[in-house]
Structures are given as structure tokens and as C-alpha cells.
Amino acid sequence: MIHPSHSRKDLIEVCEVFNIELEDLYDLPKISLLSLLEAELDTIEYIEPEYEYYFVNDIYELKRYLFEPNQTKNITIATKEKVIKDSRRIISYCQSGYEIFPHFQSKEEVYECAKIVAQHCDISTCRRAIKLINEDRSMSDRIEPVLSNRIKKQIERKELVKKKTRGQFRSRKGNFEVSFD
């Protein structure tokens, strides 16, 4: 069943990107669109892979994407503000040499706060906070950030660009003649 966090606009976009033809696609309300799209997905056996926006290889990955909550829409503004505030507290804690006070009351509070922040690592401040907290050797467990496929791909692209533009040292052996004119 398609998760309700996907908006009507998102579902129409999926139909357009993957060439899924539904009658009166643009006129249907969300509930009707959901049921028609689910029925159509059951009949489709093959789709073209898409790596720019959805990062799916086949129909099974598309179904998994649609059946899971939409990661870009599952956070309210109030929650986002709270998560960013907590991320900044974690960053301050890390930058102050992992000194608990005045940022937190205990290591357990830091860990619990970091687990909540890790669920929203599509936000760059949250990613930074988790990266820094994982460098704290006094933390018993490493916290894995939860990232959407889109953000994972963006990070991979940035890393690739960094590798290509980073200077490299090369040494060559042999006899060389140097002349000054």
C-alpha cells in the first residue's frame, strides 16, 4: 500500500517520470490516484531505471520507495526547528571538548538526543552533529545517520568532485636535464 505521506503532486510526478499512464491523471483526487496507481503497479513488470531523482533500478525498488514514508515530507516545521536546535547543542558539546555542562545533564541525554537527530540527517546541520558525536570516544555506540537516497547520491557526487580536484603527488625516477635560458 502506498504510504499516505506521498502527496498527490508526488504521485503525479512518479507517473510522469516512469511513464505510468492513468486515465484522468491530473483530475483525480489523491485517494483515487492512490488506488489506481497501486493497481497499475501490480500490472507493471518493467520500468526504465532512474538515477537523477528517485534512484530506482526496477519496479520493486519503485514500490519500496512508494510504500515507505516520504522522507522529504515527514517533518513539520516545529520538529525541524527542534532538531536543528538539538543539533547545534550537540555541535557545541563536541566543540567544547565533549564537556557535558552547560549543554546537557548527562551522557545518556547526549546519546538520546543524538539518536533523535540522526533520524533527520537530510538536514546538513544534523549530519555534522552526528559526524562530530561519532568522534567522541566516550560514546559507547556509534550512531548511524539516516539519509534519503537523494542525499546519499549528492554526498557521493561531492566526494567524487573532491577526489578529482584534490592535488596529487607524483614522483618519477630517472635522469633529468634542467637548463636555464
C-alpha positions as CSV (number, residue, x, y, z in Angstrom):
1,M,0.0,0.0,0.0
2,I,1.3,3.4,-1.0
3,H,2.2,5.4,2.1
4,P,0.0,8.5,2.7
5,S,3.0,10.8,3.2
6,H,3.4,11.0,-0.6
7,S,1.4,14.0,-1.9
8,R,-0.8,14.0,-4.9
9,K,1.8,16.1,-6.7
10,D,4.5,13.5,-5.9
11,L,2.3,10.7,-7.2
12,I,1.6,12.6,-10.4
13,E,5.4,13.2,-10.8
14,V,6.1,9.4,-10.4
15,C,3.6,8.7,-13.1
16,E,5.2,11.2,-15.4
17,V,8.8,10.1,-14.7
18,F,8.1,6.4,-15.1
19,N,5.6,6.8,-18.0
20,I,2.7,5.2,-16.0
21,E,-0.4,6.1,-17.9
22,L,-3.6,6.6,-15.8
23,E,-6.9,7.9,-17.1
24,D,-7.6,11.5,-15.9
25,L,-4.3,11.6,-14.0
26,Y,-4.4,15.3,-13.4
27,D,-8.1,15.4,-12.5
28,L,-8.1,12.7,-9.9
29,P,-8.2,13.3,-6.1
30,K,-5.4,11.8,-4.1
31,I,-7.4,8.8,-2.8
32,S,-8.5,7.8,-6.3
33,L,-5.0,8.3,-7.6
34,L,-3.5,6.1,-4.8
35,S,-5.8,3.2,-5.6
36,L,-5.4,3.5,-9.4
37,L,-1.6,3.8,-9.1
38,E,-1.4,0.7,-6.8
39,A,-3.5,-1.3,-9.2
40,E,-1.3,-0.2,-12.1
41,L,1.9,-1.0,-10.2
42,D,0.7,-4.6,-9.8
43,T,0.4,-5.0,-13.5
44,I,3.8,-3.4,-14.5
45,E,6.7,-5.7,-14.8
46,Y,9.4,-3.4,-16.1
47,I,10.3,0.3,-15.7
48,E,13.3,2.3,-17.0
49,P,15.9,2.8,-14.3
50,E,16.0,6.4,-13.0
51,Y,19.1,7.9,-11.2
52,E,18.5,11.6,-11.0
53,Y,15.6,11.9,-8.6
54,Y,14.3,8.6,-7.4
55,F,17.4,6.3,-7.7
56,V,15.5,3.2,-8.6
57,N,16.6,0.3,-10.8
58,D,13.4,-1.6,-11.2
59,I,9.8,-1.8,-10.3
60,Y,10.5,-3.5,-7.0
61,E,12.6,-0.5,-5.8
62,L,9.9,1.9,-7.0
63,K,7.3,0.0,-5.0
64,R,9.6,0.1,-1.9
65,Y,10.0,3.8,-2.4
66,L,6.3,4.4,-2.6
67,F,5.4,2.0,0.3
68,E,7.8,3.7,2.7
69,P,7.2,7.2,4.2
70,N,8.3,10.1,2.1
71,Q,11.5,11.2,3.8
72,T,11.3,14.7,2.5
73,K,7.8,15.3,3.9
74,N,7.8,13.6,7.2
75,I,8.9,16.5,9.4
76,T,6.9,19.5,10.5
77,I,8.5,23.0,10.8
78,A,8.3,22.8,14.6
79,T,10.1,19.5,14.6
80,K,12.7,20.7,12.1
81,E,13.4,23.7,14.3
82,K,13.8,21.5,17.4
83,V,16.0,19.0,15.6
84,I,18.3,21.8,14.4
85,K,18.4,23.3,17.9
86,D,19.4,19.9,19.3
87,S,22.0,19.5,16.5
88,R,23.5,22.8,17.5
89,R,23.6,21.8,21.1
90,I,25.5,18.6,20.1
91,I,27.9,20.6,17.9
92,S,28.6,23.0,20.9
93,Y,29.1,20.0,23.1
94,C,31.6,18.5,20.7
95,Q,33.5,21.7,20.1
96,S,33.8,22.4,23.8
97,G,35.9,19.2,24.2
98,Y,32.9,16.9,25.0
99,E,32.2,18.9,28.1
100,I,28.6,17.9,29.2
101,F,27.7,21.1,31.2
102,P,26.1,23.5,30.2
103,H,24.8,21.8,27.1
104,F,23.4,18.6,28.6
105,Q,22.9,16.9,32.0
106,S,24.4,13.5,31.3
107,K,26.0,11.3,28.6
108,E,22.7,9.4,28.3
109,E,20.9,12.7,27.4
110,V,23.5,13.4,24.8
111,Y,23.1,9.9,23.3
112,E,19.3,10.1,23.3
113,C,19.3,13.5,21.7
114,A,21.8,12.3,19.0
115,K,19.6,9.3,18.2
116,I,16.7,11.6,17.5
117,V,18.9,14.0,15.4
118,A,20.2,11.0,13.4
119,Q,16.7,10.3,12.1
120,H,16.8,13.7,10.2
121,C,20.2,13.7,8.6
122,D,18.9,15.0,5.3
123,I,19.5,18.3,7.1
124,S,23.2,19.3,6.9
125,T,23.4,20.5,10.5
126,C,22.2,17.1,11.7
127,R,24.7,15.3,9.6
128,R,27.5,17.5,11.0
129,A,26.3,16.9,14.6
130,I,26.3,13.1,14.1
131,K,29.7,13.2,12.4
132,L,31.1,15.1,15.4
133,I,29.4,12.9,18.1
134,N,30.7,9.8,16.4
135,E,34.2,11.1,17.1
136,D,33.5,11.2,20.8
137,R,35.4,8.2,22.2
138,S,33.4,8.2,25.4
139,M,30.2,7.3,23.5
140,S,29.6,3.5,23.8
141,D,27.8,3.1,20.4
142,R,28.3,4.7,17.0
143,I,25.2,6.4,15.7
144,E,24.3,5.8,12.1
145,P,22.7,8.8,10.2
146,V,19.5,8.1,8.3
147,L,19.8,9.6,4.8
148,S,17.5,9.6,1.8
149,N,18.8,8.2,-1.4
150,R,18.9,11.6,-3.0
151,I,21.2,13.0,-0.2
152,K,23.4,9.9,-0.4
153,K,23.9,10.5,-4.1
154,Q,24.6,14.2,-3.6
155,I,27.3,13.3,-1.0
156,E,28.8,10.7,-3.3
157,R,29.0,13.3,-6.1
158,K,30.6,15.9,-3.8
159,E,33.2,13.3,-2.7
160,L,34.0,12.4,-6.3
161,V,34.5,16.0,-7.2
162,K,36.8,16.4,-4.2
163,K,38.8,13.4,-5.2
164,K,39.2,14.6,-8.7
165,T,40.2,18.2,-7.8
166,R,42.5,17.3,-4.9
167,G,46.2,17.7,-5.7
168,Q,48.2,14.6,-6.2
169,F,51.9,14.0,-5.7
170,R,53.8,12.1,-8.4
171,S,57.4,11.2,-8.4
172,R,59.4,9.9,-11.3
173,K,62.7,8.3,-11.3
174,G,65.4,8.8,-13.8
175,N,67.9,11.3,-15.1
176,F,66.6,14.7,-16.0
177,E,68.3,17.6,-17.7
178,V,67.4,21.0,-16.4
179,S,68.5,24.0,-18.5
180,F,68.1,27.7,-17.9
181,D,68.0,30.1,-20.8
